[in-house]
Amino acid sequence: MRPELIDSDAFLEVVNQVAVTAPDMLAGEAVILGQYLSSLDIVTPEQEHELHEAMLRALVARGHRSVVFKPHPAAGSRHTRLLRASAQELGVRLVVAGESVPAEVVFSALRPELVVGCFSTGLVTASRYFGLRVASYGTPLVLERLTPYENSNRIPATIIDALLPRLSQAGELETPPAVEISELAGAVGYCMQSEAYPELRPVAEAYLSEHGTERYFKRQRLGALGLAPGGRAGRGRRRPSHACAAAWPALSADSCNRRRQPHIHPLVTLSQPRRTARALHVRENRPSSRLSWRPPSASSPRQAREPPPSGQARAEPTA
């Protein structure tokens, strides 16, 4: 299957047609885009609620009194209940968009003054296709908590944090330092998958030399790759896997990697139990002369195959 680009006008036409069916009660000055960070074990459920509540307080600090919360369909209803209680304490009207209402429809129907989220890709959609003001909130916490470093969520979190304005607790929008996003993504990508993309090492070295190691890089990972300040270039040795390091912390990286289980093809894995069970059944029901030895009896057909004692002629079997 080959990916195909969808024309922007065609995309917006479909969204506008669906937006006509948006509920009348869906109204608000600002929008909070929820995600399912705790379900991915990036943060705890309590931290995710605190993140939503902090976004709401920052919007109140900006003067917004009517806010729409668009939870992620996979997040469940717990965060919605907690945020309703927080809005009531703050005296804010909170409207919750249903699971059947896409975020793009919310953008088209409401045209909110501000859309805020952590690192939801909906922020880029709101800015690119609908011309709305957007802001990120809480990305430093996510970048710190993402494990392992090669977690695939690190790339969108990095791009959102570096590209979009950041909403402060006081409700102010802060512009991030200017950076070439392709160079940053290349540097982070190399640190995530250095063996898969060795050609990105010069990009990482150039970015780190110009912008430093703060915010987007882990010192331990840079040290393992020979990219830490003062480290030897090209020294990078492969780090042991997270599970391996946790199980045998005293082992070296090389011995830890040798303990890794070999890769098993899924088809072999699925068919293995049946073959194993059949082999065990045959083995258990088959007599084996290896378990115990008995001297051959006179009627045993094997006696004819036994070699005669030394000095005696071989007896021919009788009919």
Phi, psi and omega per residue, in radians:
M1 nan 2.211 -3.124
R2 -1.733 2.295 3.097
P3 -1.196 2.504 3.133
E4 -2.207 2.413 3.100
L5 -1.342 2.366 3.102
I6 -1.705 2.297 3.127
D7 -1.061 2.379 -3.089
S8 -1.046 -0.731 -3.132
D9 -1.117 -0.691 3.117
A10 -1.145 -0.693 3.110
F11 -1.096 -0.832 -3.121
L12 -1.166 -0.557 3.114
E13 -1.114 -0.733 3.113
V14 -1.151 -0.759 -3.137
V15 -1.078 -0.740 -3.128
N16 -1.152 -0.587 3.089
Q17 -1.154 -0.691 3.121
V18 -1.272 -0.569 -3.099
A19 -1.108 -0.422 3.112
V20 -1.078 -0.486 -3.113
T21 -1.581 0.090 -3.133
A22 -1.105 2.494 -3.138
P23 -1.017 2.512 -3.134
D24 -1.131 -0.533 -3.096
M25 -1.287 -0.149 -3.126
L26 -1.342 1.685 -3.129
A27 -2.595 2.448 3.131
G28 -3.076 2.750 -3.130
E29 -1.474 -0.478 -3.117
A30 -2.457 2.822 -3.089
V31 -2.245 2.345 3.002
I32 -1.864 2.145 3.103
L33 -1.652 2.041 3.099
G34 -1.536 2.771 3.053
Q35 -2.267 -2.922 3.108
Y36 -2.202 1.000 -3.045
L37 -1.138 -0.694 -3.135
S38 -1.237 -0.543 3.084
S39 -1.162 -0.463 3.082
L40 -1.574 0.066 -3.135
D41 1.091 0.456 3.055
I42 -1.371 -0.756 3.049
V43 -2.327 2.975 3.075
T44 -1.420 2.806 3.072
P45 -0.998 -0.633 3.113
E46 -1.146 -0.725 3.126
Q47 -1.166 -0.621 3.119
E48 -1.181 -0.682 3.074
H49 -1.134 -0.739 3.106
E50 -1.066 -0.590 3.105
L51 -1.149 -0.796 3.100
H52 -1.097 -0.745 -3.125
E53 -1.142 -0.656 3.106
A54 -1.135 -0.694 3.057
M55 -1.048 -0.758 -3.131
L56 -1.116 -0.754 3.125
R57 -1.126 -0.650 3.116
A58 -1.159 -0.649 3.089
L59 -1.173 -0.668 3.076
V60 -1.103 -0.686 3.111
A61 -1.103 -0.459 3.088
R62 -1.435 -0.124 3.105
G63 1.785 0.084 3.138
H64 -1.389 2.319 -3.132
R65 -2.043 -0.054 3.118
S66 -2.377 2.057 -3.012
V67 -2.262 2.459 3.055
V68 -1.832 2.262 3.088
F69 -1.836 2.110 3.101
K70 -1.903 1.620 -3.136
P71 -1.276 2.738 3.060
H72 -1.281 2.446 -3.109
P73 -1.003 -0.461 -3.110
A74 -1.626 0.089 -3.035
A75 -1.511 -0.303 -3.079
G76 1.461 -3.098 -3.041
S77 -1.762 -0.095 -3.062
R78 -1.083 -0.812 -3.093
H79 -1.149 -0.561 3.103
T80 -1.144 -0.783 3.134
R81 -1.086 -0.756 -3.117
L82 -1.167 -0.687 -3.124
L83 -1.238 -0.548 3.051
R84 -1.058 -0.755 3.126
A85 -1.117 -0.710 3.116
S86 -1.132 -0.697 3.123
A87 -1.130 -0.646 3.127
Q88 -1.142 -0.684 3.106
E89 -1.148 -0.604 -3.114
L90 -1.492 -0.121 -3.119
G91 1.265 0.602 -3.104
V92 -1.940 2.453 3.051
R93 -1.436 2.046 -3.120
L94 -1.949 2.163 3.080
V95 -1.956 2.302 -3.116
V96 -1.818 2.149 3.079
A97 -1.359 2.326 -3.100
G98 -1.184 2.893 -3.132
E99 -1.112 -0.481 -3.102
S100 -1.416 -0.081 -3.130
V101 -1.737 1.921 3.117
P102 -1.137 2.683 3.120
A103 -1.066 -0.623 -3.141
E104 -1.104 -0.597 3.094
V105 -1.210 -0.663 3.075
V106 -1.048 -0.769 3.136
F107 -1.090 -0.761 -3.078
S108 -1.236 -0.702 -3.054
A109 -1.363 -0.624 -3.025
L110 -1.654 -0.622 -2.995
R111 0.895 1.009 -3.070
P112 -1.175 2.783 3.136
E113 -1.276 -0.490 -3.109
L114 -2.668 2.415 3.033
V115 -2.068 2.178 -3.099
V116 -2.182 2.504 3.100
G117 -2.828 3.132 3.125
C118 -1.415 -1.460 3.045
F119 -2.332 0.566 3.117
S120 -1.082 2.371 3.076
T121 -1.169 -0.266 3.058
G122 -1.089 -0.399 3.094
L123 -1.128 -0.759 3.119
V124 -1.173 -0.662 3.100
T125 -1.083 -0.770 -3.135
A126 -1.091 -0.654 -3.128
S127 -1.351 -0.783 -3.020
R128 -1.283 -0.806 -2.999
Y129 -1.693 -0.408 -3.064
F130 -2.053 -0.033 3.084
G131 1.105 0.512 -3.101
L132 -1.599 2.681 3.041
R133 -1.337 2.295 -3.080
V134 -2.278 2.839 3.112
A135 -2.732 2.583 3.066
S136 -1.736 2.758 3.116
Y137 -2.650 2.272 3.045
G138 1.517 0.133 -3.127
T139 -1.137 -0.574 3.091
P140 -1.026 -0.676 3.109
L141 -1.105 -0.767 -3.131
V142 -1.144 -0.769 3.134
L143 -1.078 -0.555 3.121
E144 -1.335 -0.626 -3.024
R145 -1.553 -0.243 -3.107
L146 -1.135 2.140 3.078
T147 -2.406 2.551 -0.207
P148 -1.154 3.131 -3.083
Y149 -1.051 -0.560 -3.115
E150 -1.433 0.287 3.050
N151 -0.971 2.266 -3.032
S152 -1.123 -0.338 3.105
N153 -1.272 -0.177 -3.100
R154 -1.171 -0.607 -3.124
I155 -1.164 -0.944 3.114
P156 -1.093 -0.628 3.112
A157 -1.120 -0.687 3.122
T158 -1.167 -0.775 -3.107
I159 -1.135 -0.790 3.136
I160 -1.084 -0.763 -3.107
D161 -1.127 -0.675 -3.068
A162 -1.467 -0.407 -2.983
L163 -1.710 -0.618 -2.990
L164 -1.791 2.716 3.039
P165 -1.042 2.690 -3.110
R166 -1.960 2.270 3.139
L167 -1.513 2.172 3.136
S168 -1.556 2.939 3.110
Q169 -1.080 -0.510 3.129
A170 -1.410 0.006 3.116
G171 1.523 0.186 -3.134
E172 -1.630 2.595 3.093
L173 -1.707 2.108 -3.109
E174 -1.901 2.260 3.141
T175 -1.438 2.221 3.130
P176 -1.211 2.770 3.102
P177 -1.043 2.536 -3.132
A178 -1.159 2.359 -3.133
V179 -2.677 2.581 3.043
E180 -1.374 1.938 -2.968
I181 -1.136 -0.579 3.136
S182 -1.173 -0.637 3.106
E183 -1.218 -0.706 3.103
L184 -1.120 -0.796 3.136
A185 -1.116 -0.630 3.093
G186 -1.162 -0.711 3.137
A187 -1.164 -0.781 3.112
V188 -1.157 -0.703 3.131
G189 -1.082 -0.678 3.106
Y190 -1.135 -0.740 3.132
C191 -1.160 -0.486 3.100
M192 -1.344 -0.748 -3.036
Q193 -2.380 1.160 -3.058
S194 -1.153 -0.585 -3.120
E195 -1.328 -0.545 3.140
A196 -1.369 -0.502 -3.083
Y197 -2.275 1.102 -3.134
P198 -1.110 -0.407 -3.127
E199 -1.187 -0.216 3.137
L200 -1.537 -0.024 -3.121
R201 -1.069 -0.783 3.082
P202 -1.031 -0.608 3.093
V203 -1.109 -0.764 3.138
A204 -1.138 -0.750 -3.141
E205 -1.094 -0.728 -3.132
A206 -1.168 -0.733 -3.135
Y207 -1.140 -0.808 -3.121
L208 -1.128 -0.592 3.117
S209 -1.168 -0.608 -3.093
E210 -1.550 -0.667 -2.999
H211 -1.944 -0.193 -3.136
G212 1.478 -3.019 -2.999
T213 -1.868 0.051 -3.033
E214 -1.230 2.643 2.918
R215 1.341 -0.806 -2.985
Y216 -1.917 -0.043 -3.026
F217 -2.283 2.578 3.094
K218 -1.735 2.322 -3.085
R219 -1.084 -0.652 -3.137
Q220 -1.143 -0.719 3.118
R221 -1.155 -0.720 3.107
L222 -1.096 -0.685 3.111
G223 -1.129 -0.687 3.128
A224 -1.148 -0.487 -3.131
L225 -1.661 0.009 -3.111
G226 1.258 0.453 -3.123
L227 -1.917 -0.005 -3.137
A228 -1.217 2.630 3.112
P229 -0.975 2.206 -3.132
G230 1.539 -0.106 -3.136
G231 -1.438 2.879 3.131
R232 -1.420 2.247 3.110
A233 -1.178 2.413 3.115
G234 1.384 0.117 -3.095
R235 -1.343 -0.252 -2.889
G236 -0.806 2.178 3.039
R237 -2.014 2.509 -3.057
R238 -1.116 2.294 3.107
R239 -1.395 2.595 3.049
P240 -1.174 2.743 3.129
S241 -1.119 2.774 -3.108
H242 -1.059 -0.781 -3.120
A243 -1.160 -0.658 -3.128
C244 -1.178 -0.745 -3.137
A245 -1.140 -0.600 3.139
A246 -1.259 -0.601 -3.085
A247 -1.378 -0.689 -3.129
W248 -2.250 1.312 -3.044
P249 -1.162 -0.361 -3.075
A250 -1.518 -0.153 -3.093
L251 -1.423 2.679 3.062
S252 -1.308 2.944 -3.117
A253 -1.120 -0.674 -3.092
D254 -1.195 -0.807 -3.141
S255 -1.188 -0.532 3.117
C256 -1.197 -0.689 3.133
N257 -1.191 -0.537 3.124
R258 -1.182 -0.391 3.137
R259 -1.430 -0.078 -3.114
R260 -1.119 2.498 3.109
Q261 -1.268 2.492 3.098
P262 -1.171 2.677 3.136
H263 -1.239 2.335 3.127
I264 -2.035 2.212 3.139
H265 -1.118 2.450 -3.111
P266 -0.966 -0.667 -3.119
L267 -1.151 -0.651 3.079
V268 -1.149 -0.688 -3.130
T269 -1.125 -0.696 -3.105
L270 -1.227 -0.617 -3.075
S271 -1.562 -0.197 -3.065
Q272 -1.094 -0.768 -3.077
P273 -1.043 -0.671 -3.111
R274 -1.165 -0.789 -3.141
R275 -1.141 -0.667 3.138
T276 -1.120 -0.757 -3.134
A277 -1.121 -0.715 -3.139
R278 -1.157 -0.700 3.128
A279 -1.123 -0.716 3.120
L280 -1.140 -0.678 -3.137
H281 -1.098 -0.780 3.129
V282 -1.142 -0.699 -3.090
R283 -1.173 -0.685 -3.103
E284 -1.270 -0.501 -3.084
N285 -1.748 0.142 -3.140
R286 -1.881 2.145 3.108
P287 -1.132 2.463 -3.103
S288 -2.218 2.249 3.110
S289 -1.374 -0.117 -3.139
R290 -1.382 -0.394 -3.098
L291 -1.309 -0.698 3.119
S292 -2.603 2.627 -3.099
W293 -1.989 2.377 3.061
R294 -2.183 2.505 3.068
P295 -1.158 2.441 -3.111
P296 -1.142 2.437 3.110
S297 -1.498 2.954 -3.091
A298 -1.135 -0.500 -3.114
S299 -1.564 -0.019 -3.091
S300 -1.277 2.266 3.116
P301 -1.122 -0.275 -3.137
R302 -1.328 -0.318 -3.090
Q303 -1.084 -0.603 3.136
A304 -1.116 -0.412 -3.127
R305 -1.596 -0.117 -3.134
E306 -1.266 2.394 3.102
P307 -1.186 2.429 3.137
P308 -1.220 2.774 3.068
P309 -1.042 2.775 -3.092
S310 -1.087 2.344 3.091
G311 1.598 -0.099 3.139
Q312 -1.888 2.572 3.113
A313 -1.369 2.702 3.124
R314 -1.271 2.237 3.125
A315 -1.423 2.298 3.121
E316 -1.401 2.423 -3.138
P317 -1.162 2.451 3.103
T318 -1.474 2.708 -3.122
A319 -1.288 nan nan
